[in-house]
Amino acid sequence: MQTLLVTGGAGFIGCNYVRMIVRETDARVVVLDKLTYAGNLESLADLEGHERFAFEMVDICNRGAVEEMFRRYRPAGIVNFAAESHVDRSIDSPGAFIETNVVGTFNLLDVARRYRAELDDAAAAGFRFLHVSTDEVYGSLGETGLFHEETPYAPNSPYSASKAGADHLVRAYYETFGLPALVTNCSNNYGPYHFPEKLIPLMILNALDGKELPIYGDGGNVRDWLYVEDHCRGIHLALEGGRPGEKYNIGGNNERTNLQIVDTVCDELDERAPVEKNPALAGRELGSYRELKTFVADRPGHDRRYAIDASKIRSELGWEPRHNLESGLAATVEWYLENRAWCEAVTAGKQARDRLGLG
């Protein structure tokens, strides 16, 4: 039975990946997570006690702790989700992003390199290091064009700059030391277990609570939306069949403006939790959740458009998303309606829905 170390496995994308691996493979998964505000054991509660799941509270910036995890579990591979990831928070507190995203990734790479050097030939040949990154490293697109794997990096926020630095380290460890490493760059994820500071869960929960739905700037910023389970399948295909030293873009081919996303979320809520039946809106005589929209000051350096060319992972590895935006958003809204207890548990005492990143 092979063992995978999954860093950041209690976060949004990580917990969905871990759940998929335990459900659909025979691998043992060991999650390393320091449980910051966005990492929660509540997101892995259904795996507690499973014979092929283990959790270790580890900060990837603590090299000694990382070395101990490699010694104890002898992994056949590592998937690195661990990252500070919210752009607004990176504007307020960039230091934490440099520490985790750059220094933490360096620690993982260097420990993995030294660990692999001690393996026998067969185990060393099969070892993989997969680093999960973002399309934000490429900067901002105009009205046309797509990000592809050869697009030059041009990060515009402390968050994207820290992820770009980590990506370059991964490449360097392949080129310099021969570490069989890969990078995946994804578009905007959405789906279950998304911490409620991000656009889609924020809109869902604010609407249900009868609060304003804040839209940055004119709402015209475009993102390519990817359902989280589709992303996780792409990551695992890259881990199992991708070529070391390569990077693979994973995108949903679902470009929408932020305003279009908010309107679609409101329409889904109108159908599933009508305003006239919502106690939080009693006496306000609203006809739709759309009437809660409000435009607020834009984020500094807000990239206008992202869009992914995912043809490489489609052609080389046979990846195809199983959800379009309509089916994915419907499933996401339904999940949040059915899991309010999770939302309350993971946001208790935290700045989960406060406006951040005004500079």
C-alpha positions as CSV (number, residue, x, y, z in Angstrom):
1,M,0.0,0.0,0.0
2,Q,1.5,3.3,-1.1
3,T,1.5,6.3,1.1
4,L,0.9,9.9,0.0
5,L,1.7,12.9,2.1
6,V,-0.8,15.7,1.4
7,T,0.1,19.0,2.8
8,G,-2.7,21.5,3.4
9,G,-5.1,18.6,3.3
10,A,-7.5,20.2,5.7
11,G,-8.1,23.2,3.4
12,F,-10.6,23.6,0.7
13,I,-9.1,21.8,-2.3
14,G,-6.9,19.6,-0.2
15,C,-9.8,18.0,1.8
16,N,-11.7,17.3,-1.4
17,Y,-8.6,15.6,-2.9
18,V,-8.0,13.6,0.3
19,R,-11.6,12.4,0.3
20,M,-11.4,11.4,-3.3
21,I,-8.2,9.4,-2.8
22,V,-9.5,7.5,0.1
23,R,-12.7,6.8,-1.7
24,E,-11.4,5.8,-5.1
25,T,-7.9,4.4,-4.6
26,D,-6.0,2.0,-2.3
27,A,-3.5,4.6,-1.1
28,R,-2.9,5.6,2.5
29,V,-3.2,9.4,2.9
30,V,-1.3,11.3,5.6
31,V,-2.5,14.9,5.9
32,L,0.0,17.5,7.1
33,D,-1.7,20.8,8.1
34,K,-1.1,23.5,10.7
35,L,-4.8,24.3,10.8
36,T,-4.7,28.0,10.2
37,Y,-8.0,29.9,9.9
38,A,-8.8,28.2,6.6
39,G,-7.7,24.7,7.5
40,N,-10.2,22.8,9.6
41,L,-10.5,19.2,10.9
42,E,-14.3,19.7,10.5
43,S,-13.6,19.3,6.7
44,L,-12.1,15.8,7.3
45,A,-14.5,14.6,10.1
46,D,-16.0,11.9,8.0
47,L,-12.6,10.3,7.6
48,E,-11.7,10.1,11.3
49,G,-10.9,6.5,12.2
50,H,-10.4,5.3,8.6
51,E,-7.6,2.8,8.3
52,R,-6.0,4.6,5.3
53,F,-6.2,8.1,6.7
54,A,-3.9,9.9,9.2
55,F,-3.6,13.5,10.3
56,E,-0.5,15.3,11.6
57,M,-0.6,18.9,12.8
58,V,2.5,20.1,11.0
59,D,3.7,23.5,9.8
60,I,5.7,23.0,6.5
61,C,7.9,25.9,7.6
62,N,9.2,23.6,10.5
63,R,11.9,21.6,8.7
64,G,12.5,19.3,11.5
65,A,8.8,18.3,11.7
66,V,8.7,17.8,7.9
67,E,11.8,15.5,8.1
68,E,10.1,13.5,10.9
69,M,7.0,12.9,8.7
70,F,9.1,11.6,5.9
71,R,11.0,9.3,8.3
72,R,7.8,8.0,9.9
73,Y,5.6,7.5,6.9
74,R,8.0,6.7,4.0
75,P,5.8,8.3,1.3
76,A,5.8,7.3,-2.4
77,G,4.8,10.9,-3.2
78,I,3.8,14.2,-1.9
79,V,1.0,16.6,-3.1
80,N,1.5,20.1,-1.9
81,F,-1.7,22.1,-1.3
82,A,-0.3,24.0,1.7
83,A,-0.5,27.7,1.0
84,E,-1.8,31.0,2.2
85,S,-4.3,31.7,-0.6
86,H,-6.6,34.7,-0.2
87,V,-5.4,37.7,-2.3
88,D,-7.1,40.2,0.1
89,R,-5.2,38.8,3.1
90,S,-1.9,39.0,1.1
91,I,-2.5,42.7,0.7
92,D,-2.9,43.2,4.4
93,S,-0.2,40.7,5.6
94,P,2.2,39.7,2.8
95,G,4.8,38.2,5.2
96,A,2.8,35.1,6.0
97,F,2.4,34.4,2.3
98,I,6.2,34.5,1.7
99,E,6.8,32.4,4.7
100,T,4.4,29.6,3.9
101,N,4.3,29.7,0.1
102,V,8.0,30.2,-0.6
103,V,9.9,29.0,2.5
104,G,7.5,26.2,3.2
105,T,7.7,24.9,-0.3
106,F,11.5,25.1,-0.2
107,N,11.5,23.0,3.0
108,L,9.3,20.3,1.3
109,L,11.4,20.2,-1.8
110,D,14.7,20.0,0.0
111,V,13.5,17.4,2.5
112,A,12.0,15.4,-0.4
113,R,15.2,15.6,-2.4
114,R,17.3,14.2,0.5
115,Y,14.7,11.5,1.3
116,R,14.6,10.3,-2.3
117,A,18.4,10.0,-2.4
118,E,18.2,7.4,0.3
119,L,15.6,5.2,-1.5
120,D,16.4,2.1,-3.6
121,D,16.3,2.6,-7.3
122,A,12.8,1.4,-7.9
123,A,11.3,3.6,-5.1
124,A,13.3,6.6,-6.2
125,A,12.2,6.2,-9.8
126,G,8.5,6.1,-8.7
127,F,8.6,9.0,-6.2
128,R,6.7,12.1,-7.3
129,F,6.4,15.6,-5.9
130,L,3.4,17.5,-7.2
131,H,3.0,21.2,-6.4
132,V,-0.5,22.7,-6.7
133,S,-0.4,26.3,-8.0
134,T,-2.7,28.9,-9.6
135,D,-3.3,30.7,-12.8
136,E,-2.8,34.0,-11.0
137,V,1.0,33.6,-11.5
138,Y,0.5,34.5,-15.1
139,G,-1.0,38.0,-14.4
140,S,-3.9,39.5,-16.2
141,L,-5.3,38.9,-19.6
142,G,-7.0,41.3,-22.0
143,E,-10.3,40.6,-23.6
144,T,-8.9,37.7,-25.6
145,G,-6.4,35.0,-25.2
146,L,-5.7,32.1,-22.8
147,F,-3.0,31.2,-20.3
148,H,-1.0,28.2,-21.5
149,E,1.9,26.4,-19.9
150,E,4.5,28.7,-21.7
151,T,2.8,32.0,-20.7
152,P,5.4,34.2,-19.0
153,Y,4.9,34.8,-15.3
154,A,3.7,38.3,-14.3
155,P,2.2,38.1,-10.8
156,N,0.4,41.2,-9.6
157,S,-0.4,40.5,-5.9
158,P,1.8,39.4,-3.0
159,Y,-0.2,36.1,-3.1
160,S,0.5,35.4,-6.8
161,A,4.1,36.5,-6.5
162,S,4.6,34.0,-3.6
163,K,3.1,31.2,-5.6
164,A,5.2,32.1,-8.6
165,G,8.3,31.9,-6.5
166,A,7.3,28.5,-5.3
167,D,6.7,27.3,-8.8
168,H,10.1,28.4,-9.8
169,L,11.7,26.5,-6.9
170,V,9.9,23.4,-8.0
171,R,11.2,23.8,-11.5
172,A,14.7,24.4,-10.2
173,Y,14.7,21.3,-8.0
174,Y,13.8,19.2,-11.1
175,E,16.4,20.9,-13.3
176,T,19.2,21.0,-10.7
177,F,18.7,18.0,-8.6
178,G,16.6,15.7,-10.7
179,L,13.7,15.6,-8.2
180,P,10.7,14.2,-10.2
181,A,8.5,17.2,-9.6
182,L,5.4,18.6,-11.4
183,V,3.4,21.7,-11.2
184,T,-0.3,22.2,-11.9
185,N,-1.8,25.6,-12.4
186,C,-5.6,25.8,-11.9
187,S,-8.3,28.4,-12.5
188,N,-10.7,29.5,-9.8
189,N,-12.1,26.6,-7.8
190,Y,-15.5,26.3,-6.2
191,G,-17.5,23.7,-4.5
192,P,-18.0,22.0,-1.1
193,Y,-15.9,23.0,1.9
194,H,-14.8,26.3,0.5
195,F,-13.9,28.7,3.3
196,P,-16.6,31.5,3.3
197,E,-14.3,34.4,2.6
198,K,-14.2,33.5,-1.1
199,L,-16.7,34.9,-3.6
200,I,-19.2,32.0,-4.1
201,P,-19.6,30.8,-0.4
202,L,-19.6,34.5,0.7
203,M,-22.4,35.3,-1.6
204,I,-24.4,32.2,-0.5
205,L,-24.1,32.8,3.2
206,N,-24.5,36.6,3.1
207,A,-27.7,36.1,1.0
208,L,-29.1,33.6,3.4
209,D,-28.4,35.9,6.4
210,G,-30.0,38.9,4.6
211,K,-26.7,40.8,4.3
212,E,-25.4,42.8,1.4
213,L,-23.7,41.0,-1.4
214,P,-20.5,43.1,-2.0
215,I,-19.2,43.2,-5.6
216,Y,-15.7,44.6,-6.2
217,G,-15.5,47.5,-8.7
218,D,-17.9,47.1,-11.6
219,G,-18.2,43.4,-11.2
220,G,-16.7,42.9,-14.7
221,N,-13.6,40.9,-13.6
222,V,-13.6,37.6,-15.4
223,R,-12.6,34.2,-14.0
224,D,-12.5,30.7,-15.4
225,W,-14.5,28.6,-12.9
226,L,-13.5,25.0,-12.1
227,Y,-15.5,22.6,-9.9
228,V,-13.2,21.4,-7.2
229,E,-13.7,17.7,-7.7
230,D,-12.8,18.1,-11.4
231,H,-9.6,19.8,-10.3
232,C,-8.8,17.0,-7.9
233,R,-9.1,14.4,-10.6
234,G,-6.8,16.4,-12.8
235,I,-4.2,16.7,-10.1
236,H,-4.3,12.9,-9.5
237,L,-3.9,12.2,-13.2
238,A,-0.9,14.5,-13.3
239,L,0.6,12.7,-10.2
240,E,0.1,9.3,-11.7
241,G,0.8,9.9,-15.4
242,G,2.3,13.3,-15.8
243,R,5.9,13.8,-17.0
244,P,8.3,15.0,-14.3
245,G,9.6,18.5,-15.0
246,E,6.3,19.4,-16.7
247,K,3.5,21.7,-15.7
248,Y,-0.2,21.2,-16.5
249,N,-2.9,23.9,-16.6
250,I,-6.3,22.8,-15.3
251,G,-9.2,25.0,-16.2
252,G,-13.0,24.6,-16.4
253,N,-13.6,26.5,-19.7
254,N,-16.3,28.4,-17.8
255,E,-15.5,32.1,-18.1
256,R,-17.9,34.4,-16.2
257,T,-17.8,37.9,-14.8
258,N,-18.1,38.2,-11.0
259,L,-21.4,39.8,-11.5
260,Q,-22.7,36.9,-13.6
261,I,-21.6,34.5,-10.9
262,V,-23.4,36.5,-8.2
263,D,-26.6,36.6,-10.3
264,T,-26.5,32.9,-10.9
265,V,-25.9,32.1,-7.2
266,C,-28.9,34.4,-6.4
267,D,-31.1,32.6,-9.0
268,E,-30.2,29.2,-7.5
269,L,-31.0,30.5,-4.0
270,D,-34.3,32.0,-5.2
271,E,-35.3,28.5,-6.4
272,R,-34.1,26.6,-3.3
273,A,-34.6,29.0,-0.4
274,P,-37.0,31.7,-1.7
275,V,-36.7,35.1,-0.1
276,E,-40.3,35.1,1.1
277,K,-39.6,32.0,3.2
278,N,-36.3,33.3,4.6
279,P,-36.7,34.6,8.2
280,A,-33.6,36.8,7.8
281,L,-35.5,38.8,5.1
282,A,-38.8,39.1,6.9
283,G,-40.6,42.4,6.3
284,R,-38.1,43.6,3.6
285,E,-40.4,42.9,0.6
286,L,-37.6,41.7,-1.7
287,G,-38.4,39.8,-4.8
288,S,-35.0,38.2,-5.3
289,Y,-31.7,37.8,-3.6
290,R,-30.3,39.9,-6.5
291,E,-31.7,42.9,-4.7
292,L,-29.0,42.5,-2.0
293,K,-26.2,43.3,-4.5
294,T,-24.0,46.3,-3.7
295,F,-20.9,47.6,-5.4
296,V,-17.9,48.4,-3.3
297,A,-14.4,49.8,-3.7
298,D,-12.3,47.5,-5.9
299,R,-9.3,45.5,-4.7
300,P,-5.9,47.2,-5.3
301,G,-4.2,45.6,-8.4
302,H,-7.3,43.5,-9.2
303,D,-6.5,41.4,-12.3
304,R,-9.2,41.9,-14.9
305,R,-9.4,38.5,-16.6
306,Y,-8.0,34.9,-16.2
307,A,-8.7,32.1,-18.7
308,I,-7.0,28.7,-18.9
309,D,-5.9,26.6,-21.9
310,A,-6.2,23.1,-20.6
311,S,-5.5,21.3,-23.9
312,K,-2.2,19.8,-22.6
313,I,-3.7,17.8,-19.7
314,R,-6.7,16.9,-21.9
315,S,-4.5,15.5,-24.7
316,E,-1.7,14.0,-22.7
317,L,-3.6,12.6,-19.7
318,G,-7.2,12.4,-20.9
319,W,-8.6,14.7,-18.3
320,E,-12.2,16.1,-18.9
321,P,-14.3,18.0,-16.4
322,R,-17.5,16.3,-15.3
323,H,-19.3,19.5,-14.4
324,N,-20.2,22.6,-16.3
325,L,-20.8,25.8,-14.3
326,E,-24.5,25.3,-14.1
327,S,-24.4,21.8,-12.6
328,G,-21.5,22.7,-10.4
329,L,-23.1,25.8,-9.0
330,A,-26.3,24.0,-8.4
331,A,-24.5,21.3,-6.4
332,T,-22.5,23.9,-4.5
333,V,-25.5,26.0,-3.4
334,E,-27.3,22.8,-2.3
335,W,-24.2,21.7,-0.3
336,Y,-24.1,25.0,1.6
337,L,-27.8,24.9,2.3
338,E,-27.4,21.4,3.8
339,N,-24.2,22.2,5.7
340,R,-24.8,25.4,7.7
341,A,-23.4,23.7,10.8
342,W,-20.0,23.3,9.0
343,C,-20.0,26.9,8.0
344,E,-20.7,28.0,11.6
345,A,-18.0,25.7,13.0
346,V,-15.2,26.8,10.7
347,T,-15.9,30.5,10.9
348,A,-16.5,30.8,14.7
349,G,-14.3,33.6,16.0
350,K,-12.7,34.3,12.7
351,Q,-12.7,37.2,10.2
352,A,-14.5,35.0,7.7
353,R,-16.7,37.5,6.0
354,D,-15.1,40.8,6.8
355,R,-13.8,43.1,4.0
356,L,-10.0,42.8,3.8
357,G,-7.3,44.0,1.4
358,L,-8.0,47.6,0.9
359,G,-4.3,48.5,1.1
